[in-house]
Amino acid sequence: MTVPRETIVFCEGYDDRAFWSGFLESRGLKSARNRRDPFGLKVAGGDFGYWRPDGSFVRLRPCHGRDNIKQVLVGRWQLRETRPLERMVLNFDSDAEGEERSREGRDRAAEIVRTLAPETRMVEAWPVCIDGIDIDLVIWETAFPLRPGIPGKQTLERVVCTAILEAYPDRGIKVQRWLEPPPDPYLKSYGWSQMAKWYANHGCTDFFKALWRDPRIADALDEVLSMSGAIALDVSRQVAYHGSVPGRPAARAIVRPGTRTNGLCKGTRGGKMKAKQTRKPSTLRLLAMGFAAGGIGGYLLGRKLALRRSMPYLDLWQRELEPAWGEVKAAVLAARMESRYQTLLAARPRLASRALRFHLEMGILPGVAFYQVMAEEMDDPGEARRGLAAMLAKAVEPLRDAIASLDKFSDPFGAFRNMVRWTIRLTFPPSGWQITTQEDSPQCLAYEVEKCFYRDVLDHYGERELTEVFCDVDDTLFGALPDTITWNRAGTLGRGDPRCDFRWCRTNAHEDQQEAPTEKKAGDPVAGEA
């Protein structure tokens, strides 16, 4: 006989409960309101319940404020022997200002988990597994840029308004004008203004559920929740599109020693071990973790920012050299490249920014090592540069394939636009690049770069001519964009121009602009420390 268990989402209040409710219903879960839960008890007292198609149960429990989540969660934890748990989810607003993430919220979540198991130790990952029960964290926040119609604080309202304006961009200005001067506090007025103007027939209770019934907003919510710091756990399928945002520190969590090893959650139920399914990254996640912009000096590869001490791509490049040089000679060249890379690595600049260290150790130094060895071997710097260009093209092939798969999205440009913004914010800090936004609209995205970390470092090594080789990676990558997205540039720093420019547009928008160019609008630099 199967022992009944449940997943519980502990959220701040009724708005969060309504949002989760709409999300679960959009995934096909059936409401158990005023019915029985797996333990034969009536779902009441402010709780909402939902049955998954596989017969498992999800409960939404509002805690009437973030400060009460700990008390409510601990109380339910103490009943786990008689009412077994499958998963517990802590959910609250970040409350950070602007585009920052809340460290305080993650520390609070870690403290709550530590209350359940005082003897635990600190780790850098969610979910946490204690006594065979997963404990996960969902913080409402988003790194999408502020614009008219979006509240300043990182809250559920910020997430919701961001998604609404991604689906209906013209609404932002209307709400902003209606609310001028900005209200105090700078929070719920934006969401309720959306409700009053476009969803009044639903009323406050149903507003957050109704958003999930609008296909355009539902798609935008999926995008915002999967691409940004508004980490969203899909409890409807027990498969997450959440986790540490690439390039950002993971949430601090706590785990009892011995309860989680190599993806296994070891529980005590029946003395059996419950194997956790390995989560495969989605195309969005892959692109967000490794998007390349060679024209501003770099390319990003890999699925983590963990820096390897062996030369990246060496095995791949050795295999690519074998047809022309033979197996033995290719192996000798690879050994020389590895030696040169280690020499460069030992004397590398000491950089405070992890993002800059990643560019240096995963991008620049492997390229310099390859080029220097091949230039010595061939006595022809031009041929060595062409060889490096071919190797970089090989290295970014997985990312090129991922970019080509954008055509699987309902809005390829919208997804691509958010991935570019995310990547620049996380991995191109102002200490390395001077990036100015020229346009960021639902039709076009454009940047100009006047300072480039790659060119500065290559100057340091006396290999400035390699900057153009890295710039050419752009043409390799963006040549794989779907036909619905156009990519244009006028020049690059690596080719001797005063700046690099990048412009991507929806194909029809690009054609319209050829007939009637729009005024270029300069903005503030968008890059932030990763």
N, C-alpha and C positions, 0 to 999 in steps of 0.2 A: 504494500500500500504506500502511495506517495505521500510524504509529509507535506501539508500545506505550508507555504511560505509567502511572504509579500515583500515588495519593494515600496519604500516610503520616501517621499520627497518632503522634507521639512523646509517650508518657505516662510517668508516674512509675513505676508498678509493675503487678503482676498484677491487683490489684483494679480499677484503672482500665481495664486491658485487658478484664477480664470485663464491666465495665459497658458499655464501648463495644461489645463483642461482642454483648451482649444487645440493645443499641439497634439495631445494624445488622441483626441477625436479625429483630427486630420490624418492620423496614422491608422485609423480603423479600429481603435479600442472602444469597447462598449461600456457605457456608464453603469455603475452599480449603486448610484445614489438611491437611498431609501431601500436598499436591498441588503443581502447578506454578504459578508466578506468570506475568505476561505476558512475562517474559524467559526462560522455560523453566527457572527455578531452583526448587528445592523450598522451600516455605514452612516454615521450621524455625527453630531457634535462639531460641525464645521468641516469635517473630512469629506473629500470626494474620493470615490473609488472607481477603478477601471479594470476591466478584464481584457487581457491580451488574447489574441486568437489561439495561442497554445494553452490557454487555461490558467496562466499565471496572473498575479494580481498586482496592481499598482495603486498606492494610496497617496493622495495629496493632503498634507496636513498644514494649514496656516497656523503660525505660532504667535501672531499678534505682535510683531516686532522682532528685529534681529536679536535683541538682547534676551529674548525668551527661547530662542532656538536650542540653546544648550540644555536648559532645564527640560524642555519637552523631549528632546532626543534622548537624554540620559534616562528619563522615565520610561520611554519605550524600550530602550536597551535592556533594562532590568527585567522586562517581560519576555525576552527572547527565547527562554527555555520552553515556555508554554505557548508562545505565539512566534514561531521561528521566522527569522528574517532572511531575505535573499540579498538585499542591498538597501543602504540608507544614503540619501542624497541631501547634503546641506546646500541651501540656496538662499542667497541674499544679495542686496545691492552692494556695489563697490563703494559708492559715495565719494570716490576720488573726483577731483576737479579736472576739467579739460580733457586731454587725451592720455592722462597718466593712468597706470594700473594701481590698484590698492594693495600694498604689501600688508597693511594692517588687517585687511579682510582675510588674507591667507594665513596670517599668524593666528587670528582668532579661530579659524577653522582647525588649525593644528592643535590649538589648546583644547578645543572641544573633544577632538579625537583622543588626546592624551588623557582626558578625564576618564575615558572608557577603559584605558589600559595604561596605568601610571608607569609601568616598568618598560614602556616601549622606548625605542630610539628614533632619532630623526632620519628621514630620507627625503629625497627630492622628487617625489612622484605621487600622483593620484591615479587610480583609486588606491586606498589603503585596504588591506585585508586583515581583519582581526577575528579570531575564532571562526574562520570560514565565512565571514560576512564582509562584503565589499562596502566601503564607505567612500563616497565620491563628493566632489565639490563643484558647484555651479555658481559663478559670480557674474552678475549682470554688469557687463561693461563692454565697450567696443572701442577700437582704435580708429574707426572711420572718422574723418575730419569733421569738426564742427562747421555748421553752416546755418543760415537762417531757418528757424523752425525746429531746431534741435536743442534741448536743454543742456546746460553746461555740466551738470553732475552726472557721473556714471551710475545710472540706475536702469531699471526695467523700462522706464519711460524713454530714456536715451536710446536704448536698443530698438524699441518699438517705433519711435519717430524716425530713426535712421532708416529702418526698413520701409516705412511708408514713403519717405522722400526718395528712396532708391526706386520705388515703384511708380510714384507720382511726384516728380521733381518740382512741379509748379506750386505745390501746396505749401512749401516751406516759406516762401516770401509772404504768402497770404496770412499764414499764422503769425509770422514775425510782425507784420504790420498791425495785425489785430492786437497783439500783446504789447506794442510799444507804448510807454517805456517798458523794458523787461520787468517781469513780475519778481517779487521777492516773497518766498523763496523761488529760486530759478529751476523749478522742477515740474510738477504735475500739470501746470497750466498748459504746457505744450500738448501733452497727450489728450487732455480733456478738450482742448480747442479742436483737435482733429476729430474727436468723438462728436462734439456738438455740431460741427459743420458738415461732416460726411457720414457719420454713423449714429445720428441722434435717435433713429428709430430703434436702435439696439439698447440704448440706455447704458448707464455706467456698468451695471453688472455684467453685461454681455459684450462690452466693447473689446476687451482683450481676447475673448474667444472669437469674435466676429472677424478679427484680423486674419485668422487662419483660414477663414472661409473665402477670402478674396485671393484668387490664384496668384495675382501679381505680387501682392504683399507677402503671401505665404512663401513664394519663391525667394523674395528678397530677405525674409526672415531666415530661411535656411542658409542663404549666402552670408548674411551678417553673423549668424551664430556659428557658422563653421569657419569663417575666415578671420574673425576678430577675437578680441579678448573676452567677448561675451560668450564664455565657454558653455556649450549646450550639450547636455547628456541626453541621448535618445533612449530613454527608458522604455520606449514602446517596443524596441527590438533587442534591447540589451547589447546594442552595438553603439559605441560612442563616436561622434565626430567632434570630440572635445579633447582637451589635454593641454599641455604647455604650448603656448604659441611659439613657433620657431623663432629663435633668436632672443627669446625672453626667458628669464629664470623660471623654472618650474615652481609650482606651489610647494611649500614645505608641508610635508605630511609625516605621519608617525605610523610605525608598523611594529607589531610584536615580533621579536626575533624568531625566525623559523616558520612564520606563517605564510611567507610569500617568497618563492624561489623560482627564478627563470619563468615567470608568467604563470606559475601554479599557485592557486589559492588553497591552502591546506586547511580543511575544516575538521570538526569533530563529529559531524553528523554521520552516525553509523560507522565511524572509523574509516571513512572513505575520503579520498582526495578528489577535489573538484578541479578539473583542468579548465583554465580560462582560455577562451578562444583568442587566438592571436588577431589583433586588430590590424587590418591592412590600410595603409593611408589612401585616402581618396585622391583623385586627380587634383582637386583644389588644394589639398594639404601638401601634396608633392610639389606643386607649382609654388605654393607660398613658401615652402622650405628651401626651394632651390631655383629661384628665378634669376635669369642672367640679364645683365645690361652691359654688354662689353663696350658700347660706345662711351659710357661714362667710366670706363676703365676697368670693368671686371666681369667676372662670371661667377656664379655660385652653383656649386654642385654638392651632392650628398644629401642625406636626410637628417643630419645633426651637425651642430657646430663644434662637436668634439674634434680637437685638432690631432691629427695623426702625426707620429714622429717619422714614419717611413714616407718616402716620396709619393705623393698622390699620383695616380694614373700610370705609375711606372709599368705595371704588368701589361696594361692595355697598350701603351706606346711601344713596349718591347715587341709585342705580337705584331703591331703594325709595321715595325721596321724589318721583320724577318723576311718578307717576300723580296725586298730590294737588297738587303744586306746579308741574308743568310742567318741561320739560327745561331751559330756561334758568335758571329760579329755583332748581331743584335744584342746578345746576352752581354758581351763585353761593353758595348755602348751603354746599356742599361746600368751596368755596374758603375761606370764612370759618372753617369748622371746621378745615381744615388749618392755617390761620394761627394759630388759637387753640391748636391742639395743639402747634405748634412753639413758641409762647410759653410754654406750660406745660412743655414738655420742656426748654427752655433753663433754666428756674428750678426744675426738679424737685429733690426731696431726693436727696442723694448717698448711696446705699445700698451697703453692702458685699456683701450677699447677692444673688447672681444671680437667685435665685428671686423675691425681693422686687422687684428691678428689672423682672423680667418682668411681674409682676402690675401694677406701676405703669404701665409704658409700653405694655403690650399690653391691659390691662384698664381701669384707673382713668382714666388721662388721656384716652383716646378717648371714654369715656363722659361725662366732665366737659366736654370740648370740644363734643360734640354737644348736651348739655343746655344749656350756657350760650348757644350760638348760637340754638338753637330757642326758649329762654325769652325772649331779646331780640326775636326775630322775632314771637312769638305773644303776648307780654305775658301769658302764662298759664303759670306754673310747673308746675301740675298737668298740663296738656296736654302740656308738654314732657317731663315725667317719663314719661307714658304713651307718648309717642313713643319715648323711649329704651328703654323696656321692650320695645316691638315690635322695635326694631333689635337689641337684644341677643338676642332670641329668634331672629331671622334669622341672626345671627352663629353661634349654636351649633347650627344645624340639622344640619351634618355630624356633629357629635358625638352629637346626639340619634339620628340614624340608626344610628350605630355602637352606641350603647347598646341600641337596639331589636334589633340583630342578635345580642345575647347569647343569644336563644332558639335559636340554631344550635349552642350548646355543649351537651355532655351534662350539664353541671352549671352552669347559668347563675349561680346564686348563688355557687358556689365561685369562678368566674372573676371575677365582679363584686367579691366580697369582697377578693380579692387585688389587683385593680386599685385599689380605694379605698385599701387600706393602702399600696400602692406610691406612689400619688399624694400622699397626705398626707406620707409620709416624705420624698419628693423635693422637693415644691414648696410645702409649708406649714411653713416653719421656725419654731421657737419664738421667734425674734426678731420674728415678725409675728403669730403666733397662740398662744394658750394652749388646747391641745386635750387633753382627757382621755378615755381609752378607758373606756366604761361596760360594754361587752360585746364580746368577740371570740371567737365560737364558730362551729362549723360550721353553726349554725342562725340566728344573728343577729350583726349588727355595729352597734355604737352608739357615738357620740361626743357630747361636750358641748364647746362653745367659749365661753370667757368673755372672750377678748381677740381682736380682729379687726383685721388690718392695713387692710382696706378702710375700716372705720368710722373708724379713727384718721386715715388719710390724707384721707378725705372731710371729716372735721372740720377738718383743716388748711386745706382749700380753701373752707371755709364751705358745703359742700354735703352735710351729713350726711343730708339727706332722701333722697339717692340710694342710701344703703346698702340700703334696702328694695328698690329696683329691682334691685340686683345679687342680693339674696337670692331674688327671684322667679325667677331663672334656674334655681334648684333645681327648682321645680315644673315648669318647661319640660322640663328634662332627665330627671328621674326619673319623669315621667309617661310616658316611653317605655319604662320597664323592662318586661320580660316579665311575664306573669301569675304566674309562679312566684316573683317577688320583690315583697314589699310594702315601701313606703316611708312613714314617718310622722315627724312632728315636732310639738312642742307650741308652739314659739315661736322667734323669732330676735331677735338684737340689733338688726337693722335695723327691726323693728316695735315696738321699745321693751321687749322682754323682757330679763330679766337675763342670758340666755345663749341660744345657738343649740343645738338638739339635733338629732341625726340618728340615725335607726334604720332599718336595712334587715333584713328577715328572709325566710327561705323562707316561702312563703305558708302552708303547713301549720303551720310553727312559730309564725307570728304568730297563727293561729287558736287554737292550743293555749295561748298565753300570755294570750289574752283570758280564758280560763277560769281559769287558774292563773298569775298573774304571778310571774315569777321575781325573786329578790333582785337588786337592782342592784349590780354589783361594780365599784367604781372602780379604775382602774389609773393608771399613770404616763403622762405625756404621751408620745405616740408620734412627734410630729413631730421631724425632725432636719434639720440644715443641709443644704440641697441644694448 
